[in-house]
Structure formats: C-alpha cells, structure tokens
Amino acid sequence: MQPFRFLFFLMLTCLFVNCQTTEPVTDPVQKSLDYQSWEDTPKVKGDLTYLSLGSFAKVLCSGVFVSNRAMDEVVLNSQMDVGAPKETRKVEYVIDETAKRATVFIEGVVSRSATYYGDQGCVIDGKAPINFTPVAVKSALPDATTLDFPMGDNIPADNELYNHPKFDEAVAAAFKDSALTAAFLVIKDGQIIIEKYGQGADKNTQLESWSMGKSLMSTLTGRLIQEGHLTLDQKAPIEAWQQEGDPRGDITIRHLLNMSGGLRFAGPRDPDLKTYIPLLPHTYPYGEAIDAVEFSVNRPLEFVPGSTGRYRNCDPLILASIMGDIAKKEGKNPLLYPQELLFDKIGIRKQILETDINGNFIITGFDYGTARNWGRIAQLYLNDGMWNGERLLPEGYTQFVSTPAPGWKPPVYGGLFWLNNTGGFKVAKDAFFMNGGGGQRVIISPSENLAIVRLGHSRGVKYCNAAINEALELLMPLL
C-alpha cells in the first residue's frame, strides 16, 4: 500500500495534559525533598520527533485495528500534534494489513511503527521483539443478546424512556459537529435512557479512552482490596522500595490511588515546568518501547508520600504492576486477570487494555472500551460497589474515590477520579468523573442516580465540555 502524506504541525496540545473543567494545580511545592529543579530529574531518552512519531504510530494502529476506523479519518480526528514548535514536516503513514502494523515516518529522518496483537491491542515497536505471549481474552459470560442491560445488551421492554423523543434536543447538543462526539450514553436509575452514536461508531465500537483508564485502575484496585489482596493503608508491595532506608518504602496503596505517591515523574500539569510534553516521564511510555513498570518504580522520591498531589502516570502504572504481581502469585495470567476480577462480574465482555513491550498494562492511557462498558463501570459506583447482591468494591470505596485527596490543592482530585466540586459540569457538585484526553468523560452523580458517558475524538476536545453542559442543561429538567 502506498504511504499517505499528512502535514504534521509539531506543536503542543492538551491531549496528554488531559484537559478538564477545573484549573490546573498551581500550588507551591509542599514538603519537598532535597532536589528541586528539572535539571535534577532523571531524563527520558530519545529525540523529540522520534517520541512524537512513536505515539502517532500507536494511535493510528489502534484506531484502525482496535476501533475499525478508516486510516485517514483516524489521522484527521484522533492524531494529536505533539513535539517541537515552529517546525512543519511532512509525515507519511502507511498501514500494513498483513502484518497488522502502522508505520509513520519522515523520509530520511525517522520511522516509527506499532503492531496489533489481538486482545492486547497495539504495542509500540522497539528494536527487539515483544517480550510476552499475546493471549485471547475470553469472557465467561453468555451471549450478550440473551440478557438485559447491564449484564447483557438487550434494552428491557418496560424501559419506555429509551431514546424518547423528548431527549432529542439534548442529544443534538451533545453531537454538535465541532465536538466530534462518537458516543453519548445516559443512565438514569439503572436504565439506559439515551444512547446515540456518531462518527461511524456503534455500541460495539472500542473507542479511545485515554486517562479514563486511571479510574478503571482505581476500580480494579478496589476489587483487589475487596478480595483481600490489598488494604488501603498498607505499604505498596514493590520489591525495589523495600531496602532499608529507602523513603519510597513509605508509599501506600492510598497514596498511589490519591496520585500523591511523591515519585519524581514530571508531568505537564506540574507548576512552572517548561519542557516539551513527549520528553516528560509522564508521557514517555506513550512514545517509546520501554518497560513502563521498570521506568516508573525506579524513579527517586520528590515529595514526602501523601503530602503533595501531582497528576503523574507513575502511580496508576505502579498499581497496574501490583495487580499483575498478584495475578502471578495466584497462578493466573496477568493479561486475563481483569476480565475475571471485574469485567465478567459487571457484563463487560471485551475491553482492550494495551501493553508495553513486556506485557505490562499501560492503563494510564492506552485503553479502549465501548460506551456501554464505561456505563457499566459507572453503574457499579452508583450501586455503591454492589452488583446483583454481591459486594464487588469495599464498603465506603465510592466515598473514598469521590473525596478530595489530602495532598491536592485545590481539592479537585480523589481516588484516581476528578471531582465536580467546582461545578464544572451541570450536575450535582457531589458528582465525580473519569477524564480522558481528547474529550472522554464519564460523569457519576450518586445523589441523582445518574451517569453520563461521552466519548469522542481529540480534534474536537476544546468543544466537548461545552457540548456536554449544553446537553445537560436541556436534559436535567426532563429528569
């Protein structure tokens, strides 16, 4: 197949920053350790353009092979522009249908690729082959057409509100062309009342979710706690931190869930940090073929654990590695574990969790799911962790994830969920939400027994919150 050309403006965007409705954290450094400057931070390796194209290749590969979208449409609507400003280069890209590989390159300069591995999605290619065996992830659930939602896909016959015409105006607001909304799902009192799709998607489309995967990791951690594998306040079971005198040994599961572990892992929300997004440790696993766990756990400590909230990918990446270690101790394949631990419990038959070259979940951003999948996860929290009479999340866990984390100033973050306490979304202020770069949102409002799922493509990100709020202003009076 002949390569296609794309005018690639290398400039920073908000995709990796995970745009949200609240102001970014700008509080002064709290209880910091001795080293302060960016110059003291262990650096990432790789040229700026090289890293940017690595991410480009992965996004293109997943868009085509995971989401079944057209190549040029993925490039137009989902490929973020990251890298060095004031440079314009012609990037070429090609899909190899036989090898299931996406390659992007600047002729004579650099070439990067990513390859599709079935239920593990796409993995950024490195100099060596992948170091894990891909496996098919099979659900133990019966065919979805045999059960009503949420355990299946049927809409119950007595659900008279499903896509009722009175919601049409609110739906139209959610699907304004500029927002590039691909899915809009509303669950009220346990039933889907609105379900609409755009941009060629349908109820089975695995769509990019980006940092909503952090909230998924919180949910999986809640399952591990409920099953007795972990406790909130235990020291994180990371062998590298257990040496005598290592201050990282004080990091607890609670600290990691509150994104206040304190590791030096600079991200784009860090105050006064001036560098290019692909060169930050926070985003490095999105552009290079590395062991994301090794890269995360071996960072030095910057803040006293629990003292300072920072939006950094290391904490949820480490939680994912802990989950993998637990699976191995149980004699189970870590790649299959989330399906057994959570997904089969709540009616999710397929959720793509992509990995690094060693098979570690990059759950901070490389995750793909359907709108209904995310709605099921939201419903679990609306049920306060109960499902079909079984407690899946610990009692009080919903309150934990939706309570401001002590180290965060302003108090806009909980347990790997963002909080609506500033009223950014036009629902109750006690709501909390999953937040993914590119405009992915799942809003959970327990006091209103309401969940809103909005998925879309990154080119429309600056319009997505306005579209959601316009839809909510029209919808809420009807409920």
N, C-alpha and C positions, 0 to 999 in steps of 0.2 A: 504494500500500500504506500502511495506517495505521501511524504510528510506534508503537513499543513502549516502555514505560517500564521503567527499571532504576534501582533505588535505589543510587546511586553514592557509596559512602563514600570520600571523598578522604583516603587515608592512605598512608603509605609501605609498600612491600613489598620483598621480596628479589628480585623478578624481574629488575630492571635491575642489581642487585648481582651476579647470577649466583651464587646460593648454592652452596656447595661443602662438602667434607668437612674442609677444613683451616681453621685460624684465619686471620682477615684480617690483612693486613700492618699492623703497628703499630710498625715500626722508626723511629728518629729520622731526620730529614732528613739525607741524605748529599750532600756535595759540591754543595750548593745554590748557585744563583746569587743575585744581589743581592735580588730581590724575593721576599718570603716569604708575605705574607698573602693571604687570599682576596680582600680588597678590591682588591689589585693585579691580579687576574686579569681579562682581557678578558671582559666579560659576554655572556651569551646575551640574546636579545631575545624578549619575549613573556610574556604573563600565565601564571601557573601553571596555571590551569584550562584555558586555551587550549591549552597544550602537552600537557597530560594528555589532552584530548579528541582531539588530533591522533593520538596514539598509539593511543587507543581505536579511532578510525575505521580506522586501518591494520590493526590486529589483527583487527577484525571483518570487514573487506573480505577479507583473506587467508584467514581461517577459512572464509568462505562460498564464495569463488570459487576459491581455490587448493586448499584441503583438502576442499571439497564437504561441509562440515558445516552443520547447521541453525543458523540465526541465534541463537536463544535459547540453544542449547547452547554456542555459542562465547562468548557473553557470560557465561554462568554459569561455564564451566570455564577459559577462556583469557584473559579480560579482566582484567588486573591493575588494582588500585586504586592510583592514584598521585596526589599533589597535596597540597593544603593540609589539615592535620589539623583536627579539630574543626569540620568542615563536612560537612553532608549535603545533597546536592542530587539532585533527580530528573532524571536524564539520559534523554533519549529517543533512540531509534535506529531507523533505517529502512534497508531495502535496496531499491535501485532495480535491478531485474533487467534492464531495458532498457539503462540507462547503465552497468551493472556497477559500481555505486557504493554505498558505505556512508556514511551520514551520521549523526553523533551531535550532539546539541545540548541546551543548556539554554535553554528558551524565554525569549526576550527578553534573553539574556545572551551566548551564544556558540554558534557552529555550526562543526564541522569535518567534513571528508569525505576519503575516499580512493577511488581509482578503479582498477579492474582492467585491466591491459594484457597479457593473454595470458601468454606465457612470461617476461615481466618482472614478473609478479605484480602486486601492488598498490602504488601510489605515493600518498603524501600529497599532496592537492591544495593548491596555492598560489593566489596572486592571479592569476598568469599561467598559461597552458597549459604542459604539459611541453615541455622543450626537447631532445627526442630522438625518433627514429622507432622505435617498437616493432617488433621483428622476431620471427619464429617461429624457435625454436631446434630444428633437426632433427638427429637422430643419424644417423651414417653406418653404424651397426650393423644387422645383420639383425634380424628379429623375435625378441624375447626368448624366444618359445616354441620356437625352433629350436635353442637352445643350453642346456647345463647351467650352473648357477650355478658361478662368479661372472660369466661372460660373458653368460649368459642367466638365465632364471628357472626352468628345469627342475631338480628335485632328482634327482641321479643315482640310478639303480635300485639301485646297490650301497650306498647310504647307509642302512644299517639302523638307525642311531641317530636319524634324523629324527623328532622328536616322539615318541620312545619313551615308553611309559607310565611307565617308571622315573623320568622327569623331572617327572611331574605335580605332585608336592608342591612342588618348587622353582618351577614355573610359577605355581601357586596363590599362593605367597608374593609373587611379583612383581606379581600382579594384585589385591592387596588393594584393596577398593573405595575406601578413603580416598586411595590414591595416584594414582588416575585414570590408570593406565598404559594407553597406547594401543598400544604395540608392545614386545615383548621378543624379542630375537633373540640366539642364542648360536652362535658359530662356533668349532669346535674342529678343529685340523689341516686347515684349509681348507674344511671342510664345515659347512653349517648343521645343527646338531643340535636346536635348539629354535627355533621360530617361532610365536608366538602374538600375537593382536591383540585389542584391546578398544576400548570407546568408539566403536564403529562403524567403526573403521579396518580396512584390509586391506593387503596387500603393495604395492598401488599408491597408497596414500594419501600425499600430500605433506604431512608434518606439520611444525609449527613446530619450529625447531631452535635459534633464538636464538644464543647465543655459541659454539656448536659451529662456526659459520661462521668464527671466528677460526682454528681448527685446519684448516679447509678452506683458508683463505687461506695458511696455512703450507705446506700440501701443494701448492697451485698455485705458490707461490714456489719450492718445491723443484723443481718441473718447470721453471720458468724458469731456475734455476741449472743443472740437468742439460742443458738445451737450449743453454746458453752465453750466455743473455741477461744474466745477473747472476752475481755472486760474493758469497759471504757477507760479505766484508770490504771491499767497495767502498763508496764514499760513495753515499748514496741519490741517484739522479738526479732531484732536484727542482729545477727551474729557479729557483724563488723563494729557494732557500737558497744559490745559487752566487755571490752578491755577496761581494766582498772584505770580510773582517772579520765575516761573518755566522757566529756559532758553530754554527748549525744545519747548516752545511756539513760538520760532522764526524760527523753521524749516518750510520751504516752500515746496510746491509741486516740484518746480525746484530743490531744494536741494536733495530731495528724488530721483528724476529722474537722477540727476548727481552723485548719490551714494556718497554724501557728507553731509548727514544729521548730522553726528557727534556723533551718539549714540555709546556708548561703547559696541561693539559687535564683539569682536576679531575674525578675520578670518585668514586663512593660508597664505594670502598674506601680512599680517601685518609685517613690518620690525622688525627683531630681536626678533620675538616671538617664543619661544621654548616650545611647548607642543604638545600633540597628537591631530590629526585632529578631531576625534569624540568628544573630550572634549571641543571644541571651540563652543561658542554661534552660530557662523556662520553655523555650520553643525549639531548642536544639534537637530533641527526639523527633520533631516533625519534619526535619530536613536532612537528617543523616542516618545512616545504617549503623546504629550503635546498640549496645545493651543498655536499655533505658534504666533498668534496675541498678546495675553497677554504677552508672553515671549519677544516679540520684543518691544512693546510700553513701557514697564516698565523698560527698561534699562536706566541708567543715561547717561548724556551727557559727552563726552570725548573731543570733539573739538567744537569750535565755528562753528555753522551751515554754510556751504558753504565754509569754509576755507580749508578743507583737504579732499581729495578724498581717500576713503578706500573701497576695494571690500568686502562688508558686506551684508549679506542677509536681514538684518533688513529693509533696505529702500524699496526694492520692496515688501517685505511681508506686510509692512505697507500700501503701495499703494493698494495692493490687498484688505486689510481690508477696506480702504476708499471706494473702488469700491463696496464692499459688503454693506457698510452702505448706500451708495447712492441708491443701488437697493432696500433696505428695505424701505427707505423713499419714493421711487416711488411705493411701494406696490408690489414689484416683488421679486421672489425667487433668492437670490444671485447665486445659483448653475446654474440657467438657464440664467442669465444675459449676460455673454459673448457671448452666441450664438446669442441673439437678438442684442446686442450692436455692434458686429463686425463680427462674423463668417458668419451669413447668408448674410451679406452685400457683402462678397467677395467670396462666393462659397464654404465655408468650412461647410460641413455637420456634421462632427464629429471630435472633438478634446478633448482628455481626460485630464482634469485638476484635479489632485488628491488633496485630502484634509487632514487636520489633524482630530483628533477625534471629533472636534466641527464643522466640515464642512467648515473650512477656507481654501482657496486655498494655498497650498504650491507651489506657482507658480515660486519660485526661482529654482526649480529643478525637481519637480515631475509632469512632463507634457509629454504627448505623442501625436504625430501627424504624419501624412503622409508627404512624401517629397513634394507632391503637395500642401498640406496645407501650409507648410513653404514657398513654392514658391509663393503662392498667397499673403502671408503677405509681402514678398519681393517686389512683383509687386506693391503693394499699395504704397510703398515708391518710386519705380521707377516712379510711376504716380504722385509723389509729393502730395500724400494724396487724390487724386481724384479717383473715381470709377464710371464708367457708367454715367458720368456727374454730380455726386454728390460729394461734398467735405466731406470726412469722417474724415480726420485729418486736424487740423488747418493750415492755410496758414503759411508757414515757419517752420512747425514742423519737416519736413525732415532735414532741415538745422540745427535745434536745436539739434536733436539726433546725428547728424554726426559732430558736432562742439566740440572741446576739452572742457571739463568741467573745469571751472576756478581753482578748488581746486586740480586738478590732476597734479602731477609732477612725471614722464614725462607725457606729454599730450596725453595719449593713450586711453582715455575713454570719451564718450559723454553722451547721454541721455539713459542709460541702453543698449548701443551698444558700442562695441570696434571699434577702428579706425585703418585704414590701412595706416596711415601717415608715418609709418616707412618702408612701402613697404614689409611687411611680406608676403603678398600674391601677386602673379604675375599679378595683375590687377592695375588699376589706383590708385594713392595714395589718391584720394579723396573718395575711397570706404570705407564702414563701414560694420561691420559684427556682427551677432549673434554668440555666442561662448558657446558651451556646453561641459562639462566634458565628456570624453570618445570619443571625436573626432567629435562632432556635430558642423557643421558650415553652416551658410547662409551668403554668401558674396553679398553685394548690391553695384553695381558700377553705379551710375546715369550717369556719363559722357560717359559711354559705353553702357547704357541702357541694362545692363546685370545683371543677378542674378545666383548664383551657390549655389545649395543645396547639402550638403554632410552629410549623416547620417551613423553611423557605431557603432561598439561595442567596449567597453572600453579596451579590451585586445590588440587592435591594435592602441591605441591612439598615441603612440610615432612615428608611421609611417604615420599618417593621413595627417599632413600638407605637408610633402614631397610628398605624393601621389597627393594631390590637386595641388600643384605647378607644379609637372611634367605634370599633365594633362593640366593645364593652359598654360604652355609653348608650348605644342603641339596644343592646341585649339585656342589660341588668334590669331595667324597668319591666321587661316582659317576664322576668322570672319571679 
